[in-house]
């Protein structure tokens, strides 16, 4: 009986180790992809990528009427856009960034775009603060192991540590990211992406 219990425990430990290794590899791939598209991204931009995949757009829509007005305002004022139309986020790809230029150029109808955004927010199932702290700590271990040459790394790391320690989690893109890549997008759940791509393609 003791031998069986020991074997089962050993198998459990081995499976947990394999899961951890697979998760680490997926995170490494996600970070590499982010830096391939956005080589000047800072640590806070990497954080934002993983955060958005974990939380979705729920925190961004306290009022749909206000959200629509802000979307129309951004569409009317944005003149430069990123070249990536659909960007899978994080390592689970639960959510995507969908470029606003697709609406600006009438490739996707505004109503369809906004509805996908709103429904994604309503269906979001974000982690608890403690769960997210643990998740980001794991991601940071991967970042450290990758030995990336990120600008303002130490400053951003301290900022994010302080943010999470105070029970907050929302960050803006770094200024260098904004200046270089002109991010104008909304977060949309994976289940709506094929429908939106159907308009575009």
C-alpha atoms as a printed R data frame, in Angstrom:
    type eleno elety resid chain resno       x      y       z
1   ATOM     1    CA   UNK     A     1   0.000  0.000   0.000
2   ATOM     2    CA   UNK     A     2   2.824  2.371   0.913
3   ATOM     3    CA   UNK     A     3   4.581  1.511  -2.352
4   ATOM     4    CA   UNK     A     4   1.449  2.327  -4.371
5   ATOM     5    CA   UNK     A     5   1.062  5.630  -2.553
6   ATOM     6    CA   UNK     A     6   4.714  6.476  -3.200
7   ATOM     7    CA   UNK     A     7   4.397  5.650  -6.909
8   ATOM     8    CA   UNK     A     8   1.244  7.755  -7.223
9   ATOM     9    CA   UNK     A     9   2.943 10.650  -5.452
10  ATOM    10    CA   UNK     A    10   5.948 10.344  -7.751
11  ATOM    11    CA   UNK     A    11   3.698 10.325 -10.823
12  ATOM    12    CA   UNK     A    12   1.872 13.402  -9.529
13  ATOM    13    CA   UNK     A    13   5.165 15.250  -9.005
14  ATOM    14    CA   UNK     A    14   6.358 14.280 -12.488
15  ATOM    15    CA   UNK     A    15   3.085 15.423 -14.093
16  ATOM    16    CA   UNK     A    16   3.196 18.729 -12.197
17  ATOM    17    CA   UNK     A    17   6.761 19.249 -13.371
18  ATOM    18    CA   UNK     A    18   5.783 18.556 -16.985
19  ATOM    19    CA   UNK     A    19   2.860 20.997 -16.744
20  ATOM    20    CA   UNK     A    20   5.127 23.673 -15.298
21  ATOM    21    CA   UNK     A    21   7.698 23.104 -18.038
22  ATOM    22    CA   UNK     A    22   5.045 23.292 -20.771
23  ATOM    23    CA   UNK     A    23   3.612 26.478 -19.275
24  ATOM    24    CA   UNK     A    24   7.060 28.052 -19.119
25  ATOM    25    CA   UNK     A    25   7.674 27.224 -22.780
26  ATOM    26    CA   UNK     A    26   4.354 28.781 -23.810
27  ATOM    27    CA   UNK     A    27   5.176 31.943 -21.854
28  ATOM    28    CA   UNK     A    28   8.610 32.134 -23.476
29  ATOM    29    CA   UNK     A    29   6.998 31.797 -26.900
30  ATOM    30    CA   UNK     A    30   4.451 34.507 -26.090
31  ATOM    31    CA   UNK     A    31   7.163 36.924 -24.941
32  ATOM    32    CA   UNK     A    32   9.291 36.165 -28.003
33  ATOM    33    CA   UNK     A    33   6.296 36.829 -30.254
34  ATOM    34    CA   UNK     A    34   5.568 40.141 -28.520
35  ATOM    35    CA   UNK     A    35   9.168 41.262 -28.971
36  ATOM    36    CA   UNK     A    36   9.215 40.070 -32.578
37  ATOM    37    CA   UNK     A    37   6.308 42.378 -33.414
38  ATOM    38    CA   UNK     A    38   7.288 45.118 -30.948
39  ATOM    39    CA   UNK     A    39  11.070 44.999 -30.345
40  ATOM    40    CA   UNK     A    40  10.990 48.240 -28.352
41  ATOM    41    CA   UNK     A    41   8.386 46.947 -25.893
42  ATOM    42    CA   UNK     A    42   9.240 47.473 -22.229
43  ATOM    43    CA   UNK     A    43   8.454 45.193 -19.284
44  ATOM    44    CA   UNK     A    44   5.193 47.025 -18.608
45  ATOM    45    CA   UNK     A    45   4.110 46.302 -22.209
46  ATOM    46    CA   UNK     A    46   4.830 42.606 -21.711
47  ATOM    47    CA   UNK     A    47   2.869 42.765 -18.452
48  ATOM    48    CA   UNK     A    48  -0.042 44.417 -20.260
49  ATOM    49    CA   UNK     A    49  -0.091 41.664 -22.876
50  ATOM    50    CA   UNK     A    50  -0.417 38.891 -20.272
51  ATOM    51    CA   UNK     A    51  -2.754 40.943 -18.095
52  ATOM    52    CA   UNK     A    52  -5.160 41.503 -20.976
53  ATOM    53    CA   UNK     A    53  -5.261 37.798 -21.768
54  ATOM    54    CA   UNK     A    54  -6.049 37.019 -18.130
55  ATOM    55    CA   UNK     A    55  -8.605 39.757 -17.472
56  ATOM    56    CA   UNK     A    56 -10.079 40.481 -20.902
57  ATOM    57    CA   UNK     A    57 -11.778 43.833 -21.491
58  ATOM    58    CA   UNK     A    58 -14.115 43.714 -18.466
59  ATOM    59    CA   UNK     A    59 -12.362 46.481 -16.545
60  ATOM    60    CA   UNK     A    60 -12.696 48.758 -19.596
61  ATOM    61    CA   UNK     A    61 -16.520 48.885 -19.891
62  ATOM    62    CA   UNK     A    62 -18.219 50.343 -16.818
63  ATOM    63    CA   UNK     A    63 -20.832 51.902 -19.135
64  ATOM    64    CA   UNK     A    64 -21.488 50.793 -22.729
65  ATOM    65    CA   UNK     A    65 -22.760 54.209 -23.871
66  ATOM    66    CA   UNK     A    66 -19.609 55.876 -22.572
67  ATOM    67    CA   UNK     A    67 -17.489 53.114 -24.124
68  ATOM    68    CA   UNK     A    68 -19.107 53.689 -27.530
69  ATOM    69    CA   UNK     A    69 -18.586 57.457 -27.314
70  ATOM    70    CA   UNK     A    70 -14.933 56.938 -26.427
71  ATOM    71    CA   UNK     A    71 -14.525 54.460 -29.280
72  ATOM    72    CA   UNK     A    72 -15.998 56.922 -31.794
73  ATOM    73    CA   UNK     A    73 -13.815 59.695 -30.406
74  ATOM    74    CA   UNK     A    74 -10.705 57.547 -30.780
75  ATOM    75    CA   UNK     A    75 -11.697 56.537 -34.305
76  ATOM    76    CA   UNK     A    76 -12.201 60.162 -35.261
77  ATOM    77    CA   UNK     A    77  -8.868 61.311 -33.876
78  ATOM    78    CA   UNK     A    78  -6.466 58.439 -34.520
79  ATOM    79    CA   UNK     A    79  -4.318 58.997 -37.598
80  ATOM    80    CA   UNK     A    80  -1.600 56.371 -37.232
81  ATOM    81    CA   UNK     A    81  -2.138 52.700 -36.497
82  ATOM    82    CA   UNK     A    82  -0.182 49.563 -35.764
83  ATOM    83    CA   UNK     A    83   0.315 47.226 -38.744
84  ATOM    84    CA   UNK     A    84  -0.821 44.089 -36.872
85  ATOM    85    CA   UNK     A    85  -4.570 43.570 -37.343
86  ATOM    86    CA   UNK     A    86  -5.226 40.690 -34.911
87  ATOM    87    CA   UNK     A    87  -2.856 39.926 -32.035
88  ATOM    88    CA   UNK     A    88  -3.315 36.856 -29.793
89  ATOM    89    CA   UNK     A    89  -2.536 37.726 -26.183
90  ATOM    90    CA   UNK     A    90  -0.675 35.960 -23.406
91  ATOM    91    CA   UNK     A    91   0.117 32.262 -23.594
92  ATOM    92    CA   UNK     A    92  -3.475 31.009 -23.477
93  ATOM    93    CA   UNK     A    93  -4.752 33.274 -26.288
94  ATOM    94    CA   UNK     A    94  -8.112 33.706 -24.592
95  ATOM    95    CA   UNK     A    95  -8.287 37.238 -25.966
96  ATOM    96    CA   UNK     A    96  -7.024 39.158 -28.979
97  ATOM    97    CA   UNK     A    97  -6.271 42.795 -29.694
98  ATOM    98    CA   UNK     A    98  -8.247 43.858 -32.755
99  ATOM    99    CA   UNK     A    99  -6.882 46.922 -34.538
100 ATOM   100    CA   UNK     A   100  -9.260 49.890 -34.773
101 ATOM   101    CA   UNK     A   101  -8.009 50.646 -38.276
102 ATOM   102    CA   UNK     A   102 -10.243 47.797 -39.455
103 ATOM   103    CA   UNK     A   103 -13.242 49.864 -38.396
104 ATOM   104    CA   UNK     A   104 -11.703 53.142 -39.553
105 ATOM   105    CA   UNK     A   105 -11.301 51.706 -43.068
106 ATOM   106    CA   UNK     A   106 -14.738 50.033 -43.039
107 ATOM   107    CA   UNK     A   107 -13.293 46.521 -43.098
108 ATOM   108    CA   UNK     A   108 -15.328 45.593 -40.006
109 ATOM   109    CA   UNK     A   109 -18.688 47.267 -39.204
110 ATOM   110    CA   UNK     A   110 -18.553 49.433 -36.081
111 ATOM   111    CA   UNK     A   111 -21.588 47.734 -34.532
112 ATOM   112    CA   UNK     A   112 -20.158 44.225 -35.025
113 ATOM   113    CA   UNK     A   113 -16.787 45.294 -33.610
114 ATOM   114    CA   UNK     A   114 -18.322 46.968 -30.591
115 ATOM   115    CA   UNK     A   115 -20.723 44.102 -29.897
116 ATOM   116    CA   UNK     A   116 -17.848 41.602 -29.871
117 ATOM   117    CA   UNK     A   117 -15.985 43.896 -27.473
118 ATOM   118    CA   UNK     A   118 -18.958 44.294 -25.119
119 ATOM   119    CA   UNK     A   119 -19.880 40.602 -25.146
120 ATOM   120    CA   UNK     A   120 -16.264 39.705 -24.421
121 ATOM   121    CA   UNK     A   121 -16.366 41.988 -21.388
122 ATOM   122    CA   UNK     A   122 -19.614 40.486 -20.127
123 ATOM   123    CA   UNK     A   123 -18.276 36.941 -20.457
124 ATOM   124    CA   UNK     A   124 -14.895 37.649 -18.864
125 ATOM   125    CA   UNK     A   125 -13.922 35.477 -15.909
126 ATOM   126    CA   UNK     A   126 -10.832 37.212 -14.510
127 ATOM   127    CA   UNK     A   127  -8.569 35.768 -11.814
128 ATOM   128    CA   UNK     A   128  -8.611 37.004  -8.232
129 ATOM   129    CA   UNK     A   129  -5.932 39.468  -7.180
130 ATOM   130    CA   UNK     A   130  -4.011 36.729  -5.363
131 ATOM   131    CA   UNK     A   131  -4.241 34.426  -8.377
132 ATOM   132    CA   UNK     A   132  -2.958 37.173 -10.655
133 ATOM   133    CA   UNK     A   133  -0.068 38.016  -8.320
134 ATOM   134    CA   UNK     A   134   0.968 34.354  -8.413
135 ATOM   135    CA   UNK     A   135   0.591 34.175 -12.172
136 ATOM   136    CA   UNK     A   136   2.661 37.303 -12.758
137 ATOM   137    CA   UNK     A   137   5.336 36.048 -10.354
138 ATOM   138    CA   UNK     A   138   5.636 32.894 -12.475
139 ATOM   139    CA   UNK     A   139   5.820 34.974 -15.669
140 ATOM   140    CA   UNK     A   140   8.481 37.194 -14.104
141 ATOM   141    CA   UNK     A   141  10.576 34.121 -13.293
142 ATOM   142    CA   UNK     A   142  10.443 33.258 -17.001
143 ATOM   143    CA   UNK     A   143  11.330 36.832 -17.980
144 ATOM   144    CA   UNK     A   144  14.341 36.730 -15.636
145 ATOM   145    CA   UNK     A   145  15.502 33.407 -17.087
146 ATOM   146    CA   UNK     A   146  15.262 34.811 -20.630
147 ATOM   147    CA   UNK     A   147  17.709 37.612 -19.700
148 ATOM   148    CA   UNK     A   148  16.003 40.152 -21.975
149 ATOM   149    CA   UNK     A   149  17.498 43.526 -22.769
150 ATOM   150    CA   UNK     A   150  14.445 45.659 -21.946
151 ATOM   151    CA   UNK     A   151  14.698 49.416 -21.522
152 ATOM   152    CA   UNK     A   152  13.820 50.805 -18.057
153 ATOM   153    CA   UNK     A   153  13.607 47.210 -16.840
154 ATOM   154    CA   UNK     A   154  14.412 47.786 -13.181
155 ATOM   155    CA   UNK     A   155  12.182 50.843 -12.949
156 ATOM   156    CA   UNK     A   156   9.269 48.973 -14.519
157 ATOM   157    CA   UNK     A   157   9.831 45.937 -12.304
158 ATOM   158    CA   UNK     A   158   9.693 48.054  -9.168
159 ATOM   159    CA   UNK     A   159   6.623 49.894 -10.458
160 ATOM   160    CA   UNK     A   160   4.763 46.630 -11.145
161 ATOM   161    CA   UNK     A   161   5.771 45.143  -7.785
162 ATOM   162    CA   UNK     A   162   4.432 48.234  -6.021
163 ATOM   163    CA   UNK     A   163   1.249 48.255  -8.108
164 ATOM   164    CA   UNK     A   164   0.381 44.651  -7.296
165 ATOM   165    CA   UNK     A   165   1.354 45.029  -3.643
166 ATOM   166    CA   UNK     A   166  -1.244 47.804  -3.390
167 ATOM   167    CA   UNK     A   167  -4.000 45.671  -4.912
168 ATOM   168    CA   UNK     A   168  -3.958 47.385  -8.304
169 ATOM   169    CA   UNK     A   169  -3.259 45.837 -11.674
170 ATOM   170    CA   UNK     A   170  -4.087 48.136 -14.632
171 ATOM   171    CA   UNK     A   171  -1.197 49.765 -16.502
172 ATOM   172    CA   UNK     A   172  -0.786 51.851 -19.638
173 ATOM   173    CA   UNK     A   173   1.606 51.078 -22.449
174 ATOM   174    CA   UNK     A   174   5.052 52.603 -22.092
175 ATOM   175    CA   UNK     A   175   5.471 55.949 -23.816
176 ATOM   176    CA   UNK     A   176   8.070 54.531 -26.180
177 ATOM   177    CA   UNK     A   177   5.591 51.819 -27.221
178 ATOM   178    CA   UNK     A   178   2.874 54.412 -27.852
179 ATOM   179    CA   UNK     A   179   5.213 56.640 -29.862
180 ATOM   180    CA   UNK     A   180   6.598 53.801 -31.967
181 ATOM   181    CA   UNK     A   181   3.595 51.542 -32.563
182 ATOM   182    CA   UNK     A   182   0.474 53.733 -32.219
183 ATOM   183    CA   UNK     A   183  -1.701 51.150 -30.421
184 ATOM   184    CA   UNK     A   184  -5.400 51.658 -31.129
185 ATOM   185    CA   UNK     A   185  -7.359 48.503 -30.424
186 ATOM   186    CA   UNK     A   186 -10.026 46.796 -28.353
187 ATOM   187    CA   UNK     A   187  -9.799 43.450 -26.586
188 ATOM   188    CA   UNK     A   188 -12.058 40.741 -27.986
189 ATOM   189    CA   UNK     A   189 -12.595 37.146 -26.887
190 ATOM   190    CA   UNK     A   190 -11.178 34.377 -29.051
191 ATOM   191    CA   UNK     A   191 -14.653 33.013 -29.859
192 ATOM   192    CA   UNK     A   192 -15.498 36.202 -31.798
193 ATOM   193    CA   UNK     A   193 -12.293 36.464 -33.818
194 ATOM   194    CA   UNK     A   194 -13.278 34.255 -36.746
195 ATOM   195    CA   UNK     A   195 -16.501 36.221 -37.184
196 ATOM   196    CA   UNK     A   196 -14.597 39.519 -37.255
197 ATOM   197    CA   UNK     A   197 -11.960 38.117 -39.585
198 ATOM   198    CA   UNK     A   198 -14.784 37.068 -41.890
199 ATOM   199    CA   UNK     A   199 -15.627 40.740 -42.533
200 ATOM   200    CA   UNK     A   200 -11.988 41.607 -43.125
201 ATOM   201    CA   UNK     A   201 -11.075 38.677 -45.365
